[in-house]
Amino acid sequence: MHPRVYHAPVLRRVRSGVVVLLVFAACVPVLHARQNRAVRDLVDLASRYVVEYEQEYWALALDEENVQWLERPVHTGSSLTRANPGGGMIPGGTQRRTVTRSDYVLVQAGAGRGWVPYRDLHWVNGTELRDRDDRLVRLLKTGSAEAFDEATAVHQESHRYDVGNVQRSINIPMFGMMLLHPQVRERFEFKAAGDEVIAGRAVERLAYIEKARPTLIKTSRGKDLALTGHIWIESSTGVVVKTAMTAADPIVRANVFVTFRRDTELGLWVPDVMEEFYKAAIAFDDTHSISTFTTPRLYQR
């Protein structure tokens, strides 16, 4: 008698558990299908926003204040090396800091190709280099090859004030947003990564990874380098309010974060802050950069 009294309830519980597990397993594909459909709908909405955004203007000029610094992690000790002939303790903290102010112009490169950045420095570490005169915009509006060459030379000259020794190729404010363009987005896989509230707006965060080959960017040795990151999208409008992008290989890692704000005068979302982080495997120091953008001006051809 005791075995029947004892085992009957246990058997019922086990059977009940199996039913629950089977029902749950049957729901999983349905749940995933709904989530995938929701992600596709959100990407579609954001893609329309990006297409409309690139049609708003030919060039966007901004005032940029950029702070760059080298940060050395605190080491408790180190062996003797050519880079550290003294061995022993390596002091951490900021090693070098540079502050610049520039005219920063983003010029549309064509449908689905994003914007090309041009920087014209006029102030470095408290020293005025020249009068501000929007010369980049004047040059670029001519449309001549010589003008673009001159603007490129001005931009390249600004790199002499960069700290660190890493190449910077993804530090363009619109880069992350343009991954949603219909001509580009099929290269990426997007997945839901949670809901958030940014500046009082309900947004959905999507994680992405580049699947297509060849990749959009290459390493310094010409090898494919897949982009990964996150995009924060306002679920009701498709507006991109924040992007995060990572490009990494065994030699160097680059992280770029961009937040956007709505400019009430222009009625348009514009870059607000761009944060960069670079870590090279062979370098003691990490490279940091923060750009703050103000006074946006739109230009048409």
Secondary structure, DSSP 8 states (H G I E B T S, - for coil): -HHHHHHHHHHHHHHHHHHHHHHHHHHHHHHHHHHHHHHHHHHHHHHHHHHHHHTS-SEEEEEEEEEEEEEE--BS-----SS-TT-S-B--EEEEEEEEEEEEEEEE-STTS-EEEEEEEEEETTEE-S----HHHHHHHH--HHHHHHHHHHHHHHGGG--SS----S--TTHHHHTTSTTTGGGEEEEEEEEEEETTEEEEEEEEEE-SSS-SEE-TTS-EE--EEEEEEETTT--EEEEEEEEE-SSEEEEEEEEEEEETTTTEEEEEEEEEEEEETT-SSEEEEEEEEEEEEEE--
